[in-house]
Amino acid sequence: MPQTIQTRAQLGYYGAAFMFVAVLALNIGFIAAELVIQAEAMTGVTTALSMPEWIIVLAVPSAVIGIFGYRWIHRVMQATAVIVGVALVIMFVQGLHHALPASETTLARPSAGVFAAGVALLVIDMLSFGPFTADYSRYLPAKTNGWHLFWANYTGNILATVASCAVGAYLAALLPKLTVVGAVGQISGKWALIIMAFSLLNANTFNAYTGSFQILSIGSMFGSLWRRVRAESVTVRVIPFLAVMAAGTVIACYGYEHFVANLSNFLDDLLILLIPWSAVNLTDYFLVRHGEYDVASFFTANGIYGRFAWRGLLAYVIGLGAELPFVSQPDYTGPLVKPLGGADVSWLVGWVVAASVYLYLASGTRQPSRIRPAAAPVG
């Protein structure tokens, strides 16, 4: 089942609703960000189209992949991983042929605030996959080795993130007056910009795919309306998917001029919301229920998890409150940021507090007496 549906075990059938909205915003935001990167790359190849025109053109193949469905998302991603992996190695080697400016070779450490901001961005980069990781693993056979699955996800994310950051940081350091996309085009050439643009086509698709789950989940809470449609209907699945893709496209067309600042602030805001959710979700799965859930109760307000689960909601709110004094944002700076040298450690404080409170409150939670297997997924 989708990851956010499982959140109903910790927050309740209706209590988890805000997570559907937060994850939907996450998906739409990433679609917009990815389309801007793609369009910027393609304008470096040719200026025949403007940025908004490239954004619209590049959104089309992403939508087509999703309409063809789940298996095509995996097939395109498998091919993309190989092509982009080889391209990153070539780009890094090309960059190493150029000497870094003297200003970029100093070993002077960054300020605590800058370092903490960099760590926070990497944390949200990894955590942002949390709400929809199960969307792509839930069809695996039951006999799949859990540790193999974990290490495949973890090392895949780590290698991809470190490799991309290393190439981006080095090329940006070579040409600090250019954007990262501009530096890639200057050092590696137009072929690298084309790879960069097309590598994100499928990323748009799986963000819209997960976003459509959030819309369907919200719709399922309104029983009388939901019973009028068939959940397996192609129309019911395609329309939310296209709506999410369209929303990301529109935001990209109107927000591309201030892309870097907008994206950074957007990710920081999401980090504040997602950290306590992640703490409650993982603590419940690994330490409280040990992966045992009554699947049927996820889909009814009258199940064993109830309409609102006060333990999970209280732990989430307390974790969110604990973050606020440590938050450093353009529109808000907590009172404890300055004493820490400008470092934003709200994500660390929020996670530890939310996890600890939930573990204390839910330590006596009764396990379901009967674990019902999930219904066979509609292909």
C-alpha positions in Angstrom: 0.0 0.0 0.0 1.2 3.6 -0.4 3.4 4.8 2.5 1.0 7.6 3.5 -1.9 5.2 3.9 0.2 3.2 6.4 0.5 6.5 8.3 -3.1 6.1 9.4 -1.8 3.5 11.9 0.0 6.3 13.8 -2.2 9.3 13.2 -5.7 7.8 12.5 -7.9 7.5 9.5 -8.6 11.3 9.3 -5.7 12.4 11.4 -3.3 11.4 8.6 -5.1 13.6 6.1 -2.7 16.5 6.4 0.2 14.2 5.3 -1.6 13.6 2.0 -1.7 17.4 1.4 2.0 17.8 2.5 3.2 15.0 0.3 1.1 16.3 -2.6 2.8 19.7 -2.2 6.2 17.9 -2.1 5.4 16.1 -5.4 4.2 19.2 -7.2 7.2 21.2 -5.9 9.7 18.7 -7.2 8.0 18.4 -10.6 8.3 22.2 -10.9 11.9 22.2 -9.8 12.9 19.4 -12.2 11.1 21.0 -15.1 13.0 24.3 -14.5 16.4 22.4 -14.4 15.4 20.6 -17.6 14.3 23.7 -19.4 17.5 25.6 -18.3 19.6 22.8 -19.7 17.8 22.8 -23.0 18.0 26.5 -23.4 21.8 26.0 -23.1 21.5 23.7 -26.1 19.3 25.9 -28.2 17.3 29.1 -27.6 14.8 28.2 -30.3 12.2 27.9 -27.4 11.8 30.1 -24.3 12.0 28.7 -20.8 8.2 28.4 -20.4 7.9 26.7 -23.8 10.7 24.2 -23.0 8.9 23.5 -19.6 5.7 22.6 -21.4 7.4 20.5 -24.1 9.4 18.5 -21.6 6.3 17.8 -19.4 4.7 15.9 -22.3 6.9 12.8 -22.4 6.8 12.6 -18.6 3.0 12.5 -18.8 3.1 9.9 -21.5 5.3 7.5 -19.5 2.9 7.8 -16.5 -0.2 7.1 -18.7 1.5 3.9 -19.9 1.8 2.9 -16.3 3.8 1.5 -13.4 6.0 -0.9 -15.3 7.1 1.7 -17.8 8.2 4.0 -15.0 10.5 1.2 -13.8 11.8 0.4 -17.3 12.6 4.1 -18.1 14.3 4.5 -14.8 16.5 1.5 -15.3 17.7 2.8 -18.6 18.1 6.3 -17.2 20.2 5.1 -14.3 22.8 3.5 -16.6 23.0 6.5 -19.0 23.2 9.1 -16.3 25.7 7.1 -14.2 28.1 6.9 -17.1 27.6 10.6 -18.0 28.4 11.7 -14.4 31.7 9.9 -14.5 32.6 11.4 -17.8 31.6 14.9 -16.6 33.6 14.6 -13.4 36.7 13.5 -15.4 36.3 16.4 -17.8 36.1 18.8 -14.8 39.3 17.4 -13.3 41.2 18.5 -16.4 40.6 22.1 -15.2 42.4 23.5 -12.2 40.3 25.0 -9.5 40.7 28.8 -8.8 42.9 29.5 -5.7 39.9 30.9 -3.9 38.3 27.4 -4.1 41.2 25.4 -2.8 41.4 26.9 0.7 40.8 24.5 3.6 39.1 27.1 5.7 36.0 25.6 7.3 32.6 27.0 6.6 30.5 28.7 9.3 28.4 26.4 11.5 25.3 27.9 9.9 26.4 27.2 6.3 27.5 23.6 7.2 24.2 22.9 9.0 22.3 24.2 6.0 24.1 21.9 3.7 23.5 18.9 5.9 19.8 19.8 6.2 19.4 19.9 2.4 21.0 16.5 2.1 18.7 15.2 4.9 15.6 16.5 3.2 16.9 15.1 -0.1 16.9 11.6 1.4 13.8 12.1 3.6 11.8 13.4 0.7 11.7 9.8 -0.7 10.2 8.6 2.6 6.6 9.3 1.9 6.6 7.4 -1.3 9.2 4.7 -1.0 6.6 2.0 -0.5 4.8 3.1 -3.7 7.6 1.3 -5.7 8.3 -1.6 -3.5 4.8 -2.8 -2.5 4.5 -5.0 -5.6 7.6 -7.0 -4.8 7.1 -10.7 -3.9 6.6 -11.4 -0.2 9.7 -13.5 -0.1 11.9 -10.5 -1.1 14.8 -10.2 1.3 14.2 -7.1 3.4 17.9 -6.3 4.1 18.7 -6.6 0.4 15.8 -4.2 -0.4 17.0 -1.8 2.3 20.7 -1.7 1.1 19.6 -1.4 -2.5 17.5 1.7 -1.6 20.1 3.2 0.7 23.2 2.7 -1.3 21.4 3.7 -4.5 20.3 7.0 -2.9 23.7 7.6 -1.3 25.7 6.9 -4.5 23.4 9.0 -6.6 23.4 11.9 -4.2 27.1 12.0 -3.5 28.0 11.6 -7.2 25.6 14.4 -8.3 26.7 16.7 -5.5 30.4 16.1 -6.2 30.1 16.9 -9.9 27.9 19.9 -9.3 30.1 21.3 -6.6 33.3 20.9 -8.6 31.9 22.4 -11.8 30.3 25.2 -9.9 33.6 25.9 -8.2 35.4 26.0 -11.5 33.0 28.6 -12.8 31.5 30.3 -9.8 29.9 33.1 -11.8 27.7 30.7 -13.7 24.8 28.6 -12.6 25.5 24.9 -12.1 23.7 24.1 -15.4 25.7 26.8 -17.1 29.0 25.3 -15.7 28.0 21.9 -17.0 27.5 23.2 -20.5 30.7 25.2 -20.4 32.9 22.3 -19.2 31.3 19.2 -20.6 29.4 20.5 -23.6 25.9 20.4 -25.0 25.7 16.6 -24.9 25.8 16.8 -21.1 23.0 19.3 -21.0 20.8 17.0 -23.1 21.5 14.1 -20.7 20.7 16.4 -17.8 17.4 17.4 -19.3 16.2 13.9 -20.3 17.4 12.3 -17.1 14.6 14.0 -15.1 11.7 13.0 -17.4 11.0 9.9 -15.3 11.5 11.8 -12.1 8.6 14.1 -13.1 6.6 10.9 -13.8 7.0 9.2 -10.5 6.4 12.4 -8.6 3.1 12.8 -10.4 2.4 9.1 -9.9 2.8 9.4 -6.1 0.9 12.7 -6.1 -2.1 11.0 -7.7 -2.1 8.6 -4.8 -2.5 11.5 -2.4 -5.5 12.8 -4.3 -7.1 9.3 -4.4 -6.4 8.9 -0.7 -8.1 12.2 0.1 -11.0 11.2 -2.2 -11.4 7.8 -0.4 -12.2 9.6 2.9 -15.4 10.9 1.4 -17.2 7.6 1.2 -20.5 8.6 -0.5 -18.7 10.2 -3.3 -16.0 7.6 -3.6 -18.5 4.7 -3.9 -19.8 6.2 -7.2 -16.5 5.5 -9.0 -14.4 2.4 -9.5 -11.0 2.5 -7.9 -9.5 0.5 -10.7 -10.9 2.8 -13.4 -8.3 4.1 -15.8 -10.0 7.5 -15.8 -9.9 7.7 -12.0 -6.2 7.0 -12.1 -5.1 9.1 -15.1 -7.0 12.3 -14.2 -5.3 12.9 -10.8 -2.0 12.0 -12.4 -2.4 14.6 -15.1 -3.7 17.1 -12.7 -0.5 16.8 -10.5 1.7 17.0 -13.6 -0.2 20.1 -14.8 0.1 21.8 -11.4 3.9 21.3 -11.4 4.2 22.6 -14.9 2.2 25.8 -14.2 4.3 26.6 -11.1 7.5 26.0 -13.1 6.3 28.4 -15.9 5.6 31.1 -13.4 8.4 30.6 -10.9 11.5 29.7 -12.9 13.1 33.2 -12.6 13.7 32.8 -8.9 14.2 29.1 -8.9 17.2 28.5 -6.6 15.9 30.6 -3.7 12.3 29.3 -4.1 13.5 25.7 -4.2 15.8 26.1 -1.1 13.1 27.7 1.0 10.5 25.1 -0.2 12.7 22.2 0.8 13.5 23.8 4.2 9.8 24.3 4.9 9.0 20.7 4.0 11.8 19.5 6.3 10.1 21.1 9.2 6.9 19.2 8.5 8.3 15.9 7.5 10.9 15.3 10.2 8.4 14.6 13.1 6.3 12.5 10.8 9.3 10.4 9.8 10.1 10.0 13.5 6.6 8.8 14.5 6.3 6.6 11.4 9.6 4.8 11.8 9.3 4.4 15.5 5.9 2.9 15.2 7.0 0.4 12.5 10.3 -0.8 14.0 9.9 -0.3 17.8 6.2 -0.4 18.6 4.4 -2.7 16.1 7.4 -4.4 14.6 5.9 -4.3 11.1 2.6 -6.0 12.1 -0.6 -4.1 11.0 -4.2 -4.9 10.4 -4.3 -3.9 6.7 -8.1 -3.8 6.4 -8.3 -1.1 9.1 -6.2 1.3 7.0 -9.3 1.7 4.7 -12.0 2.4 7.2 -12.6 5.1 9.8 -14.1 2.4 12.1 -11.0 0.2 12.1 -8.7 -0.5 15.1 -6.6 2.7 14.4 -9.6 5.0 14.8 -10.5 8.3 13.2 -7.8 10.2 15.1 -4.9 8.6 16.9 -4.1 10.9 19.8 -0.7 9.4 20.6 0.8 9.9 17.1 -0.8 13.3 16.7 0.4 14.5 20.1 3.9 13.2 19.4 3.9 14.9 16.0 2.8 18.3 17.4 5.3 18.1 20.3 8.1 17.3 17.8 7.0 20.1 15.6 7.0 22.6 18.5 10.4 21.4 19.6 11.8 22.3 16.2 10.6 26.0 16.1 13.3 27.5 18.5 16.0 26.0 16.2 14.5 26.9 12.8 16.4 29.3 10.6 14.3 30.5 7.6 14.1 33.7 5.6 10.7 34.5 7.2 11.4 33.2 10.6 14.4 32.6 12.9 14.1 30.8 16.2 15.5 32.3 19.4 18.2 29.5 19.7 19.7 29.8 16.3 22.0 32.7 17.1 23.6 31.1 20.1 24.4 28.1 17.9 26.3 30.2 15.4 23.4 30.4 12.9 23.1 26.6 12.6 19.7 25.2 11.9 19.5 21.9 13.9 15.7 21.8 14.0 15.5 18.6 12.0 17.7 16.8 14.5 15.9 18.1 17.6 12.4 17.5 16.1 13.2 13.9 15.1 14.6 12.9 18.5 11.8 14.6 20.5 9.0 13.2 18.3 10.4 9.7 18.3 11.0 9.7 22.1 7.5 11.1 22.9 5.8 8.6 20.6 7.7 5.6 21.9 6.7 6.6 25.5 3.0 7.2 24.6 2.6 4.1 22.4 4.8 1.6 24.3 1.6 -0.2 25.5 -0.2 -0.1 22.2 -2.1 -3.3 21.6 -1.1 -5.3 18.5 -3.9 -6.4 16.1 -5.1 -9.9 16.9 -5.3 -10.8 13.3 -3.1 -9.6 10.5 -5.1 -9.6 7.3 -3.2 -9.8 4.0 -3.5 -6.9 1.6 -5.8 -7.3 -1.4 -4.0 -8.2 -4.6 -2.9 -4.9 -6.3 -4.7 -3.8 -9.5 -2.1 -4.0 -12.2 
